[in-house]
Amino acid sequence: MRVRSNRSEGGAIFTFEGLVEFVNEAYKSFNLSIASGAQKNEIEVVIKRLGIYDRFRTIVAAGDYENGKPHPDPYLTAYKRLLEILPDLRVEECAGIEDSFFGVRAVKAAGMMCIAVTNSYPESVLKENGADVVVDRLDRSLIDMIKG
């Protein structure tokens, strides 16, 4: 999921439709983590301004891992941090939400289920790169689908 800002604390933040609502609902059922190539301070500024900072159990940012996406390091690092909180968690129980083909590849290489959102690429590209599920937007129906 991409969240764009102009990197200043007072600048504009651009999110995809439904992101904040999705996070606010998903955290009630899941242990959320961020695995990003952005700097941690940039991530924190954005999610604090969006009012969703406390929804995430861990934040993995650039500098926390050796190899970026499409390598699985960001997701495996997030998984290892979640293991410190949830020692019985298995990687197969985790899912990554992505909107790029490099991100999809990283999630799959980490051994996780991949949910891809067609924010940046069409469904065909995301599926070709391994996405298990492709959706047009993040909403309550996705949470219900994951929960089964």
C-alpha positions as CSV (number, residue, x, y, z in Angstrom):
1,M,0.0,0.0,0.0
2,R,1.4,3.3,-0.9
3,V,1.0,6.4,1.0
4,R,2.7,9.4,-0.5
5,S,3.6,12.7,1.2
6,N,5.8,15.6,0.4
7,R,8.1,14.5,3.3
8,S,7.3,17.4,5.5
9,E,5.2,17.3,8.6
10,G,2.8,19.9,7.3
11,G,2.7,18.8,3.7
12,A,-0.1,17.0,1.8
13,I,-0.6,13.3,2.2
14,F,-2.0,11.3,-0.6
15,T,-3.6,7.9,0.2
16,F,-5.6,5.5,-1.8
17,E,-9.3,5.4,-1.3
18,G,-10.4,3.5,1.8
19,L,-6.9,3.0,3.3
20,V,-7.5,4.7,6.7
21,E,-10.9,3.0,7.1
22,F,-9.4,-0.4,6.2
23,V,-6.6,-0.1,8.7
24,N,-8.9,1.1,11.4
25,E,-11.1,-2.0,10.8
26,A,-8.3,-4.5,10.1
27,Y,-6.4,-3.9,13.3
28,K,-9.4,-5.1,15.3
29,S,-8.9,-8.6,13.9
30,F,-5.2,-8.8,12.8
31,N,-1.7,-7.9,14.1
32,L,-0.7,-5.3,11.5
33,S,2.9,-4.4,10.6
34,I,4.4,-2.1,8.0
35,A,7.2,-3.4,5.7
36,S,8.4,-0.4,3.7
37,G,11.4,0.9,1.7
38,A,10.8,4.4,3.1
39,Q,12.7,5.9,6.1
40,K,11.1,5.1,9.5
41,N,10.7,8.8,10.4
42,E,8.9,9.5,7.1
43,I,6.5,6.5,7.8
44,E,5.9,7.6,11.3
45,V,5.1,11.2,10.3
46,V,2.5,10.0,7.8
47,I,0.8,7.4,9.9
48,K,0.6,9.7,12.9
49,R,-1.0,12.4,10.7
50,L,-3.5,9.9,9.4
51,G,-4.3,8.9,12.9
52,I,-3.4,5.2,12.5
53,Y,0.1,5.0,14.1
54,D,-1.2,2.9,17.1
55,R,-2.8,0.4,14.7
56,F,0.6,-1.2,13.8
57,R,2.5,-3.7,16.0
58,T,5.8,-3.2,14.2
59,I,7.3,-0.9,11.6
60,V,10.0,-2.2,9.3
61,A,11.7,0.6,7.3
62,A,14.8,1.2,5.1
63,G,17.9,0.3,7.1
64,D,16.2,-2.4,9.1
65,Y,17.0,-5.1,6.5
66,E,19.8,-5.8,3.9
67,N,17.9,-6.3,0.6
68,G,14.9,-4.4,-0.5
69,K,11.9,-5.7,-2.5
70,P,11.6,-7.9,-4.5
71,H,13.8,-9.7,-2.0
72,P,11.8,-11.0,1.0
73,D,13.9,-9.3,3.6
74,P,11.4,-6.5,4.5
75,Y,8.6,-9.0,5.1
76,L,10.8,-11.6,6.9
77,T,12.1,-8.8,9.2
78,A,8.5,-7.8,10.0
79,Y,7.6,-11.5,10.6
80,K,10.6,-11.9,13.0
81,R,9.5,-8.8,14.9
82,L,6.0,-10.1,15.2
83,L,7.4,-13.4,16.5
84,E,8.8,-11.5,19.5
85,I,5.2,-10.5,20.3
86,L,3.4,-13.7,19.0
87,P,5.9,-16.6,19.5
88,D,3.5,-19.2,17.9
89,L,3.0,-17.2,14.7
90,R,3.8,-19.1,11.5
91,V,4.9,-17.3,8.3
92,E,2.1,-19.2,6.4
93,E,-0.4,-17.4,8.7
94,C,0.8,-14.0,7.5
95,A,-0.3,-12.0,4.5
96,G,1.1,-9.0,2.7
97,I,-0.9,-6.3,1.0
98,E,0.9,-4.8,-2.0
99,D,0.3,-2.7,-5.1
100,S,3.5,-3.3,-7.0
101,F,4.9,-6.3,-8.7
102,F,8.2,-6.1,-6.8
103,G,6.1,-6.0,-3.6
104,V,4.1,-9.0,-4.7
105,R,7.3,-10.9,-5.4
106,A,8.7,-10.0,-2.0
107,V,5.6,-11.3,-0.2
108,K,5.6,-14.5,-2.1
109,A,9.3,-15.1,-1.6
110,A,8.7,-14.7,2.2
111,G,6.2,-17.5,2.1
112,M,3.2,-15.4,2.8
113,M,-0.2,-15.0,1.1
114,C,-0.2,-11.9,-1.1
115,I,-3.2,-9.6,-1.5
116,A,-2.6,-7.1,-4.3
117,V,-4.5,-3.9,-4.9
118,T,-4.8,-2.5,-8.4
119,N,-3.7,1.0,-7.4
120,S,-0.5,1.0,-9.6
121,Y,-0.7,-2.0,-11.9
122,P,-3.5,-4.0,-13.6
123,E,-4.7,-7.3,-12.2
124,S,-3.0,-9.2,-15.0
125,V,0.5,-7.9,-14.0
126,L,-0.1,-8.5,-10.3
127,K,-1.4,-12.1,-10.9
128,E,1.6,-12.8,-13.3
129,N,3.9,-11.9,-10.4
130,G,2.3,-14.3,-8.0
131,A,-0.6,-12.4,-6.2
132,D,-3.0,-14.8,-4.6
133,V,-5.9,-12.4,-4.5
134,V,-6.3,-9.1,-6.4
135,V,-8.8,-6.4,-5.4
136,D,-9.6,-3.0,-6.7
137,R,-9.7,-1.4,-3.2
138,L,-9.3,-2.1,0.4
139,D,-12.6,-2.5,2.2
140,R,-14.5,-4.5,4.8
141,S,-15.2,-7.3,2.3
142,L,-11.4,-8.0,2.1
143,I,-11.2,-8.3,5.9
144,D,-14.1,-10.8,5.9
145,M,-12.5,-12.8,3.1
146,I,-9.2,-13.1,5.0
147,K,-10.9,-14.1,8.2
148,G,-12.8,-16.8,6.2
